[in-house]
C-alpha cells in the first residue's frame, strides 16, 4: 500500500522534482490520463536542471504551452538558477492565459484537475499553473423545456464559464457580482452565486451564503442537489426555488433583486426568492403586447385550477351531488355509466395512472418514436377502455382536459405539484364529496400562505397583499407603468425606471 497520500493536501511542494512527481503520481493512482512531459534545461555556467509539464489528457490542451516552453529554452543560458528560470517562464515565455503561483500540493491538485497545466522545475519549491482548459461541451442551443415563440433562442449549457458569460452579456454592469464556492468533498463542484450588488437584499444574500456553506455532501451533480439542501420546506409539493435554463429569465430575476445560483455541469440555474405567481410567468409575457400577455397569463391560472380540481369535482358531483347537474346531462352520464363496473373514483384513478404511465413512457423512449407512441397510446387505450365498458366517455374527456391543462403551465415543477394535489383531492372527493374537496382546498391555501422562500412570503404580493406589485401578478401591465421593482423582494433600489 502507498502511504504517501496521507495528509498530502497539507504538504508544501519540495525542491526535488522527482519527489514532487512521485507524490503526484501516487496520489492520482498512476492514472493513464496523467501526462508527464519531462525536459532538460541548460543554464549559465554549464549547469543543467530538469523540468516537467503535467496535465490531464482530455481536460487540457497544452500544445501551445509545450511549444512556448521548448522555444523559450533557447535563452535559458542567461539564468543561473531555477528560481530565475521560473520567473523567466512566467514573465516572458508564457504570456497568454491566466498564470497562478503554486506552493502546496493542495493548490496543485485543484489546478490540475480543473484542466490547467502545471510547470515544475528541479531545485524549485514552487510551480506554475497555466490556464490551458480544453472545454468540450454542447454548444449554445435553443432551450428544450422553456421554449418561446418570440424571444432569445439561446439557452444555458453544461459549462459554468459559458453560462456566466451569457449573464455578463445580458447585464453589462460593474454591480453584477459573482461568488464562487466549491461544494462536494469528492467532486469539488464549482457553484457560482450571482447577484446585482446594489439591488439584492442583504438578508436574502446572507441567507443564501449560510445555507450553501452548511452543505456537507460528497458530490454535486446537478442543481437539484443544491435546491434540496437550501429550500425552506422539504416536504411541500410546491417548489420554493425557481429554476430556468434561459439566460434572459435569470437576467430578469437579477434585475428584480433576486439571487441566481449556477452549478457547473448543468444548464439549469436557480433563482431565489421564488414566489407562487412567478411560476405562472413566462419570459414571452414581456416580449408580446400587454393585452395578449395578460390573457395568456390568466389562462395559465385557469389551467392550473382545471388540472388540479376537475377530476375531484367530477367524482364528487357524480357520486354525491347529482342534483347539481342539469337533468339532460344527468341522464346522459347515467346512460354512459350503466355498463361501467367501477365507481367514479376507481374509474378516474385508473385513467390518471394510465396517463401517467404513458407520459413517463414518452419521456424515456427514443425521441423519434416517443411522441407518436404517446399520442397513439392515449387514443388507442382511451377508445378501447370506453368500448370495453371499463370507463365512461365522460371520464376520458375529463382526464384528457386535465392532462392538457397541465402542459400549459410554463414551470414543469409546478405541474408536478398539481399532479400530486390532484390525487389528494380525488381521495377527498370520493370520501366526503364537495365538502371534502373544499376543506382540502382551504388546507392547501393555508399551507401556501405559511410558506416562505428565503424570508419572503411565498404568496406575496397576494398574501400579504401589496397593491403596487399587482402590476405584474395576475395581470401584466404595460412596461412603462412598471416603475418599481417588486416590494416583496425588498430590493435596495426600488425604482426601476422614471415615470414616462
C-alpha positions in Angstrom: 0.0 0.0 0.0 1.2 3.5 -0.8 1.2 5.8 2.2 2.3 9.0 0.5 -1.4 10.0 0.1 -1.7 10.7 3.9 -2.3 14.4 4.6 -0.9 15.3 1.2 -3.1 18.3 1.0 -1.3 19.9 3.9 2.2 19.5 2.4 4.2 22.1 0.6 5.9 21.5 -2.6 9.5 20.3 -2.3 12.6 21.4 -4.2 13.3 17.9 -5.5 11.4 17.4 -8.8 11.4 13.6 -8.6 9.8 13.7 -5.1 7.1 16.1 -6.3 6.3 13.9 -9.4 6.2 10.7 -7.4 3.8 12.1 -4.9 1.7 13.5 -7.7 1.5 10.1 -9.4 0.9 8.2 -6.2 -2.0 10.4 -5.2 -3.6 10.1 -8.6 -3.2 6.3 -8.6 -0.8 6.3 -11.5 -3.8 7.1 -13.8 -3.0 6.7 -17.5 -4.6 10.1 -18.3 -2.0 11.9 -16.2 0.6 13.0 -18.7 4.1 14.0 -17.6 6.5 15.6 -20.1 10.0 15.9 -18.7 12.7 18.1 -20.3 16.2 19.3 -19.6 17.2 23.0 -19.5 20.7 24.3 -19.8 21.5 27.3 -17.5 24.5 29.5 -17.3 27.9 28.1 -16.3 27.1 24.7 -18.0 24.5 23.9 -15.3 21.5 21.7 -16.3 18.3 21.2 -14.4 15.3 19.0 -15.0 11.8 20.3 -15.6 8.3 18.8 -16.2 4.9 19.8 -17.6 2.0 17.9 -16.1 -1.6 17.8 -17.3 -4.7 15.6 -17.6 -5.4 14.3 -21.0 -8.9 15.4 -22.2 -9.1 18.3 -19.8 -6.1 20.3 -21.0 -4.9 21.5 -24.4 -1.2 22.0 -23.6 0.3 22.1 -27.1 0.8 25.9 -27.1 2.3 25.8 -23.6 4.7 23.0 -24.6 5.9 24.9 -27.7 6.4 28.1 -25.7 8.5 26.3 -23.0 10.6 24.5 -25.6 11.2 27.6 -27.6 11.9 29.6 -24.5 14.7 27.2 -23.5 16.9 28.8 -26.2 17.5 31.8 -23.8 17.8 29.7 -20.6 21.6 30.0 -20.5 21.2 33.6 -19.3 19.9 32.5 -15.9 21.9 30.9 -13.1 19.2 29.0 -11.1 15.8 27.5 -11.3 14.1 30.4 -9.4 15.2 32.9 -12.0 14.2 30.5 -14.8 10.7 30.1 -13.3 10.3 33.9 -13.2 11.5 34.0 -16.8 8.9 31.4 -17.9 6.2 33.3 -16.0 7.0 36.8 -17.3 8.2 36.3 -20.8 7.7 32.7 -22.1 4.1 32.1 -21.2 2.3 35.4 -21.6 -1.0 34.1 -22.8 -3.8 32.9 -20.4 -4.0 33.1 -16.7 -1.0 32.0 -14.7 -1.0 31.0 -11.0 1.8 30.5 -8.5 1.5 27.3 -6.6 3.3 26.4 -3.3 1.4 23.4 -2.0 0.1 20.0 -3.3 -3.5 21.0 -2.4 -3.3 24.0 -4.8 -1.6 21.9 -7.5 -4.2 19.2 -7.4 -7.0 21.7 -7.6 -5.5 23.4 -10.6 -4.5 20.2 -12.3 -8.0 18.6 -12.0 -9.6 21.8 -13.2 -7.9 21.4 -16.6 -4.7 23.6 -16.1 -1.2 22.5 -17.0 1.5 22.5 -14.3 5.1 23.5 -14.8 7.6 22.2 -12.3 11.4 22.7 -12.1 14.0 20.9 -10.1 15.5 22.8 -7.2 12.4 25.0 -7.0 9.7 24.7 -4.3 7.1 26.5 -6.4 5.2 25.6 -9.5 3.2 27.4 -12.2 -0.3 26.6 -13.2 -1.3 27.8 -16.7 -4.9 28.0 -17.9 -5.0 25.5 -20.8 -8.5 24.2 -20.3 -9.8 22.2 -23.3 -13.6 22.7 -22.9 -15.6 20.2 -25.0 -19.3 20.6 -24.4 -22.6 21.0 -26.0 -22.8 24.3 -27.9 -25.3 27.1 -27.1 -28.7 25.9 -28.3 -32.3 26.8 -28.0 -33.8 25.6 -24.7 -35.8 22.4 -25.0 -38.1 22.8 -22.0 -38.8 26.6 -21.7 -39.3 27.4 -25.4 -40.9 30.6 -26.6 -42.4 31.9 -29.9 -40.8 35.3 -29.6 -37.6 36.0 -27.7 -34.0 34.9 -27.5 -33.2 31.5 -28.7 -30.1 30.8 -26.5 -30.0 28.6 -23.5 -27.5 27.6 -20.8 -25.1 24.8 -21.4 -23.2 22.5 -19.0 -20.1 24.8 -18.9 -20.3 27.2 -16.0 -17.9 29.8 -17.5 -20.1 30.0 -20.7 -23.2 30.4 -18.6 -21.8 33.3 -16.5 -20.5 34.9 -19.7 -24.1 34.9 -21.1 -25.3 36.6 -18.0 -22.5 39.2 -18.3 -23.6 39.8 -21.8 -27.1 40.4 -20.7 -26.2 42.7 -17.8 -23.2 44.9 -18.6 -22.8 46.4 -15.2 -19.9 46.6 -12.7 -22.5 45.9 -10.0 -23.0 42.4 -11.2 -21.0 40.3 -8.7 -20.1 36.6 -8.6 -19.1 34.5 -5.7 -17.7 31.0 -6.2 -18.0 28.0 -3.9 -16.5 24.5 -4.1 -19.2 22.1 -2.8 -18.8 18.3 -2.6 -16.0 16.7 -0.7 -15.2 14.4 -3.6 -16.4 16.2 -6.7 -15.4 19.7 -5.7 -18.1 21.1 -7.9 -17.9 24.8 -8.7 -21.0 26.7 -7.7 -21.5 30.4 -8.6 -23.7 32.8 -6.7 -24.7 35.7 -8.9 -26.4 39.0 -7.8 -26.5 42.7 -8.5 -24.8 44.2 -5.5 -26.8 47.5 -5.3 -30.2 45.8 -5.7 -30.2 42.5 -3.8 -31.4 42.4 -0.2 -28.6 41.8 2.3 -30.8 39.4 4.3 -31.6 37.2 1.3 -27.9 37.2 0.2 -26.7 36.3 3.6 -29.2 33.5 3.9 -28.0 32.1 0.6 -24.4 32.1 1.8 -25.2 30.4 5.1 -27.2 27.6 3.5 -24.6 26.9 0.9 -21.8 26.8 3.4 -23.8 24.3 5.5 -24.0 21.8 2.7 -21.8 18.7 3.5 -22.1 16.1 0.8 -19.7 14.0 -1.2 -20.8 15.2 -4.7 -22.9 17.8 -6.6 -24.0 16.5 -10.0 -27.0 18.8 -10.8 -28.5 22.0 -9.4 -31.3 19.9 -7.7 -28.6 18.7 -5.2 -28.3 22.4 -4.2 -32.0 23.0 -4.3 -32.9 20.3 -1.9 -30.3 21.4 0.6 -31.3 25.1 0.7 -35.1 25.1 0.2 -37.3 26.2 3.0 -39.7 23.3 3.2 -38.5 19.8 2.5 -41.9 18.1 2.1 -44.1 20.7 0.5 -45.3 19.7 -3.0 -44.9 23.3 -4.1 -41.5 24.4 -5.3 -40.0 27.3 -3.3 -37.0 27.7 -5.7 -37.3 28.7 -9.3 -35.2 27.1 -12.0 -34.6 28.1 -15.6 -32.4 27.3 -18.5 -32.8 30.7 -20.1 -30.3 33.5 -19.6 -32.9 36.2 -20.2 -35.1 34.8 -17.4 -32.2 34.7 -15.0 -31.1 38.2 -16.0 -34.7 39.5 -15.4 -34.7 37.9 -12.0 -31.4 39.5 -11.1 -32.7 42.9 -12.2 -35.6 42.5 -9.7 -33.2 41.9 -6.9 -33.1 38.1 -6.8 -30.0 35.8 -6.4 -29.0 33.3 -9.1 -27.2 30.0 -8.2 -25.4 28.3 -11.1 -23.8 24.8 -10.9 -21.1 23.6 -13.2 -22.3 20.6 -15.2 -26.0 21.6 -15.6 -27.9 24.0 -17.8 -30.5 24.8 -15.1 -29.9 27.8 -12.9 -31.7 28.5 -9.6 -33.4 31.8 -8.7 -34.3 32.8 -5.2 -36.5 34.0 -3.6 -39.3 32.4 -5.6 -43.0 33.4 -5.4 -46.0 31.3 -6.3 -47.1 33.7 -9.0 -43.6 33.6 -10.6 -44.2 30.0 -11.7 -47.1 31.2 -14.0 -44.9 33.8 -15.7 -43.1 33.2 -18.9 -40.3 35.3 -20.5 -42.6 35.6 -23.5 -45.0 37.7 -21.5 -42.7 40.6 -21.7 -42.0 40.2 -25.4 -45.6 40.4 -26.5 -48.3 43.1 -26.2 -49.7 43.6 -22.7 -53.3 42.7 -23.6 -52.2 39.4 -25.2 -49.8 38.6 -22.3 -52.4 39.3 -19.7 -55.0 36.9 -21.4 -52.4 34.1 -21.7 -51.3 34.5 -18.0 -55.0 34.4 -16.8 -55.4 31.3 -19.0 -52.4 29.7 -17.1 -54.1 30.3 -13.8 -57.3 28.8 -15.1 -55.5 25.8 -16.5 -53.8 25.2 -13.1 -57.3 25.1 -11.4 -58.6 22.7 -14.2 -55.5 20.5 -13.8 -55.9 20.4 -10.1 -59.6 20.1 -9.3 -61.5 18.9 -12.4 -61.3 15.1 -11.7 -62.3 15.6 -8.0 -65.3 17.8 -8.9 -66.4 15.1 -11.4 -66.1 12.4 -8.8 -67.9 14.4 -6.1 -70.8 15.5 -8.3 -71.5 12.1 -9.9 -71.2 10.3 -6.6 -72.8 12.5 -4.0 -74.3 15.6 -5.6 -76.2 14.5 -8.7 -78.8 17.2 -8.0 -76.3 19.9 -9.2 -76.4 18.5 -12.7 -79.0 19.5 -15.3 -81.5 16.7 -15.9 -80.4 16.0 -19.5 -76.7 15.9 -18.6 -77.5 13.6 -15.7 -79.4 11.2 -17.9 -76.5 11.1 -20.4 -73.9 10.4 -17.7 -76.2 7.8 -16.2 -76.6 6.0 -19.5 -72.8 6.1 -20.1 -72.1 4.6 -16.7 -74.7 2.0 -17.0 -72.3 -0.7 -18.0 -69.2 0.5 -16.1 -68.5 -1.9 -13.2 -66.4 0.6 -11.1 -67.3 3.7 -9.1 -66.2 7.1 -10.4 -63.2 7.2 -8.1 -61.7 3.9 -9.3 -62.5 4.9 -12.9 -60.7 8.3 -12.5 -57.8 6.6 -10.6 -57.2 4.0 -13.3 -57.3 6.6 -16.1 -55.0 9.0 -14.3 -52.4 6.3 -13.5 -52.6 5.1 -17.2 -52.0 8.6 -18.5 -49.0 9.0 -16.0 -47.6 5.7 -17.4 -47.9 7.0 -21.0 -46.3 10.3 -20.0 -43.3 8.6 -18.5 -43.0 6.2 -21.4 -43.0 9.0 -23.9 -40.2 10.7 -21.9 -38.0 7.6 -21.6 -38.4 6.3 -25.2 -36.3 7.4 -28.1 -37.3 10.9 -29.4 -38.0 9.6 -32.9 -40.9 7.4 -31.7 -41.7 8.7 -28.2 -44.2 11.4 -29.4 -46.0 9.1 -31.8 -46.2 6.3 -29.1 -47.7 8.7 -26.6 -50.4 10.0 -29.0 -51.3 6.7 -30.4 -51.2 5.0 -27.0 -53.5 7.6 -25.5 -56.0 7.4 -28.3 -56.0 3.6 -28.5 -56.1 3.0 -24.8 -58.9 5.6 -24.2 -61.0 4.3 -27.1 -60.5 0.7 -26.1 -61.4 1.3 -22.5 -64.7 3.0 -23.5 -65.6 0.2 -25.9 -64.8 -2.4 -23.3 -67.0 -0.7 -20.8 -64.3 -0.2 -18.2 -64.6 3.6 -18.2 -67.2 6.1 -19.4 -66.6 8.5 -22.3 -67.1 11.5 -20.0 -64.3 10.3 -17.7 -61.9 10.1 -20.8 -62.9 13.7 -21.6 -62.2 14.8 -18.0 -58.8 13.1 -17.8 -57.8 14.5 -21.2 -58.7 18.1 -20.4 -56.9 17.7 -17.1 -53.7 16.4 -18.7 -53.7 19.0 -21.5 -54.2 21.8 -19.0 -51.2 20.5 -17.0 -49.0 21.1 -20.1 -50.0 24.7 -20.3 -48.1 25.6 -17.1 -44.7 27.1 -18.0 -43.0 25.7 -14.9 -42.6 21.9 -15.1 -42.2 21.5 -11.3 -45.4 23.4 -10.6 -47.1 20.9 -12.9 -45.8 18.1 -10.7 -47.3 19.8 -7.7 -50.7 20.0 -9.5 -50.5 16.2 -10.3 -49.8 15.4 -6.6 -52.6 17.6 -5.3 -55.0 16.2 -7.9 -54.8 12.7 -6.4 -55.3 14.0 -2.9 -58.4 15.9 -4.0 -59.7 12.8 -5.7 -59.5 10.9 -2.5 -61.2 13.6 -0.5 -64.0 13.8 -3.2 -64.6 10.1 -3.1 -64.8 10.1 0.7 -66.7 13.3 1.6 -67.9 14.8 -1.7 -67.6 18.5 -2.4 -67.3 19.2 1.4 -64.1 17.2 1.4 -62.8 19.0 -1.8 -63.4 22.4 -0.3 -61.9 21.5 3.0 -58.8 20.2 1.2 -58.6 23.4 -0.9 -58.8 25.5 2.2 -56.0 23.5 3.8 -53.8 23.9 0.6 -54.4 27.7 0.7 -53.4 27.8 4.4 -50.3 25.8 3.5 -49.4 28.1 0.7 -49.8 31.2 2.9 -47.5 29.6 5.5 -44.6 29.0 3.0 -41.7 31.3 2.7 -38.8 31.5 0.2 -35.6 32.9 1.8 -37.6 35.0 4.2 -40.1 36.3 1.6 -43.8 35.2 1.9 -44.5 32.6 -0.9 -47.9 34.1 -1.8 -46.7 37.7 -2.0 -48.0 40.0 -3.3 -51.4 38.4 -2.9 -50.9 37.5 0.8 -49.8 39.8 2.3 -51.5 42.0 -0.3 -49.4 44.6 -1.9 -51.2 46.9 -4.4 -48.1 48.2 -6.1 -46.9 44.8 -7.1 -50.2 43.8 -8.7 -49.0 45.3 -12.0 -47.2 42.1 -12.7 -49.1 39.4 -10.9 -52.4 38.2 -12.3 -52.2 40.9 -15.0 -49.2 42.2 -17.0 -49.5 45.9 -17.2 -47.6 47.9 -19.8 -43.8 48.1 -19.2 -43.9 51.9 -18.9 -46.2 51.6 -15.9 -43.8 49.1 -14.0 -41.9 51.9 -12.3 -40.8 50.0 -9.3 -39.3 46.6 -8.6 -41.3 44.1 -6.6 -41.5 45.4 -3.0 -41.9 41.8 -1.7 -38.2 41.1 -2.5 -37.1 44.2 -0.6 -34.5 45.4 -3.1 -32.1 48.2 -2.1 -33.1 50.3 -5.1 -36.9 50.1 -5.5 -37.1 52.4 -8.6 -36.8 50.6 -11.9 -37.4 53.4 -14.3 -38.5 57.1 -14.3 -42.2 58.0 -14.9 -42.9 58.5 -18.5 
